[in-house]
Amino acid sequence: MLFFGGLACGSAGGSYVQNERAGLADRGDTNGRMLDFVVNQVEGSDWQIRVRGNSLWAAFTDEEQKLTDLGTIRIAEKDSDKLWKLIDSVDIPSRKKGKKDEDEGWVELRLREPGGDEGHEVTTIFISRATKDEDVIDLAEYLRELIKKYHQKKPDF
């Protein structure tokens, strides 16, 4: 059984803008596509990753619920292009909503696309951490690589 953490979106869009809101974590701001990749582990720790265009924000909590915010960074164009291709291969909008797996943990994937009545269309799905879906696993593995490369932290999701 393979455990992972995952994420999903479409092609890259938007550009990184420094957040100017005082007191809040700088997760960047773009008007375009966005993916939230949230890993909920049975042990109580979790990972949160947000991708907007070419910006990557990551944070995690440990078993004692202590938050570590790794911050927002701009990733290289080649890394961003590969990431959005992997997100598109997961094809979040066409998947069933799924459910939270209380036994193995789950990954919540939230994709925001420009358009719709509110200015964006948001699709949220849940996938068990015990999935064997190669597209989701490939996405999770690449997110691990990017966090290690840009934040110098080896994710444990």
C-alpha positions as CSV (number, residue, x, y, z in Angstrom):
1,M,0.0,0.0,0.0
2,L,1.4,3.4,-1.0
3,F,0.8,6.5,1.1
4,F,1.2,9.9,-0.3
5,G,-0.1,13.5,-0.3
6,G,-1.5,15.0,-3.4
7,L,-2.6,18.0,-5.4
8,A,-4.4,18.8,-8.6
9,C,-5.0,21.7,-11.0
10,G,-4.8,22.7,-14.7
11,S,-2.4,24.7,-16.8
12,A,-0.4,27.5,-15.3
13,G,-1.9,30.9,-15.2
14,G,-1.5,34.1,-13.3
15,S,1.6,35.5,-11.7
16,Y,2.9,36.0,-8.2
17,V,2.0,39.2,-6.3
18,Q,3.3,39.8,-2.8
19,N,0.5,39.8,-0.2
20,E,0.1,43.2,1.5
21,R,-2.3,42.1,4.3
22,A,-0.7,42.6,7.7
23,G,-0.7,39.8,10.1
24,L,-1.5,37.0,7.6
25,A,0.7,34.4,6.1
26,D,1.9,35.5,2.7
27,R,0.4,33.0,0.4
28,G,0.8,35.2,-2.7
29,D,-2.1,36.4,-4.8
30,T,-2.9,35.8,-8.4
31,N,-6.0,36.0,-10.5
32,G,-6.0,32.7,-12.2
33,R,-5.8,29.0,-11.5
34,M,-5.2,27.8,-8.0
35,L,-4.7,24.4,-6.4
36,D,-5.0,23.6,-2.7
37,F,-3.4,20.2,-1.8
38,V,-4.3,19.4,1.8
39,V,-3.0,16.1,3.4
40,N,-4.9,14.9,6.5
41,Q,-2.9,12.2,8.2
42,V,-4.3,9.8,10.8
43,E,-1.6,10.7,13.3
44,G,-3.0,14.2,13.5
45,S,-0.4,16.0,11.5
46,D,-1.2,17.6,8.1
47,W,0.3,19.4,5.2
48,Q,-1.2,22.3,3.3
49,I,0.2,23.3,-0.1
50,R,-1.2,26.1,-2.4
51,V,-0.2,26.6,-6.0
52,R,-1.1,29.8,-7.8
53,G,0.4,30.3,-11.2
54,N,4.2,29.9,-10.5
55,S,4.0,30.5,-6.7
56,L,4.1,27.7,-4.2
57,W,3.1,28.1,-0.5
58,A,3.5,25.3,2.0
59,A,2.9,24.7,5.7
60,F,2.5,21.8,8.0
61,T,1.4,20.9,11.6
62,D,3.0,18.2,13.7
63,E,1.2,15.7,16.0
64,E,1.0,18.4,18.7
65,Q,-0.6,20.8,16.2
66,K,2.3,23.1,16.1
67,L,2.2,25.1,12.8
68,T,5.3,25.6,10.7
69,D,4.8,28.0,7.8
70,L,7.4,27.5,5.1
71,G,6.3,30.6,3.2
72,T,5.7,31.4,-0.4
73,I,8.3,31.1,-3.1
74,R,8.3,31.6,-6.9
75,I,9.3,28.4,-8.7
76,A,11.1,28.1,-11.9
77,E,9.1,28.2,-15.1
78,K,10.1,24.6,-16.1
79,D,9.0,23.4,-12.6
80,S,5.7,25.3,-12.8
81,D,5.0,23.9,-16.3
82,K,5.6,20.3,-15.2
83,L,3.5,20.8,-12.0
84,W,0.5,22.1,-13.9
85,K,0.7,19.3,-16.4
86,L,0.6,16.8,-13.5
87,I,-2.3,18.7,-12.0
88,D,-4.2,18.6,-15.3
89,S,-3.5,14.8,-15.6
90,V,-5.4,14.3,-12.4
91,D,-8.4,15.9,-14.0
92,I,-10.2,17.1,-10.9
93,P,-13.3,18.5,-12.5
94,S,-14.3,15.1,-14.0
95,R,-13.8,13.1,-10.8
96,K,-16.4,12.1,-8.2
97,K,-16.3,14.1,-5.0
98,G,-15.0,11.1,-3.0
99,K,-15.0,10.9,0.8
100,K,-12.7,11.4,3.7
101,D,-10.9,8.2,4.7
102,E,-10.9,8.2,8.5
103,D,-8.8,4.9,8.6
104,E,-5.9,5.8,6.2
105,G,-6.1,9.6,6.0
106,W,-7.1,11.6,3.0
107,V,-6.0,14.3,0.6
108,E,-8.3,17.2,-0.3
109,L,-7.8,18.7,-3.7
110,R,-9.4,22.0,-4.4
111,L,-9.0,23.4,-7.9
112,R,-10.1,27.0,-8.7
113,E,-10.5,28.0,-12.3
114,P,-11.3,31.5,-13.6
115,G,-15.0,31.8,-14.7
116,G,-18.4,31.0,-13.3
117,D,-20.9,33.3,-11.6
118,E,-18.6,34.3,-8.7
119,G,-15.6,34.9,-11.0
120,H,-14.2,31.4,-10.3
121,E,-15.3,27.8,-10.5
122,V,-14.1,25.7,-7.5
123,T,-14.1,21.9,-7.5
124,T,-13.2,20.0,-4.3
125,I,-12.5,16.2,-4.2
126,F,-11.2,13.8,-1.5
127,I,-8.9,10.9,-2.2
128,S,-7.7,8.3,0.3
129,R,-4.0,8.4,1.1
130,A,-4.0,4.7,0.3
131,T,-4.8,5.3,-3.3
132,K,-3.1,3.5,-6.2
133,D,-4.1,6.2,-8.7
134,E,-0.8,6.8,-10.6
135,D,-1.8,10.4,-11.7
136,V,-2.4,11.4,-8.1
137,I,0.7,9.6,-6.8
138,D,2.9,11.3,-9.5
139,L,1.5,14.7,-8.5
140,A,2.2,14.1,-4.8
141,E,5.7,12.9,-5.5
142,Y,6.5,16.0,-7.6
143,L,5.1,18.2,-4.8
144,R,7.5,16.5,-2.4
145,E,10.4,17.2,-4.8
146,L,9.5,20.9,-5.1
147,I,9.1,21.4,-1.3
148,K,12.5,19.7,-0.8
149,K,14.1,21.8,-3.6
150,Y,12.7,25.2,-2.7
151,H,12.0,25.0,1.0
152,Q,14.8,22.5,2.0
153,K,12.2,20.4,3.9
154,K,11.5,16.8,3.3
155,P,7.7,16.4,3.4
156,D,6.4,13.4,5.4
157,F,3.0,13.1,3.7
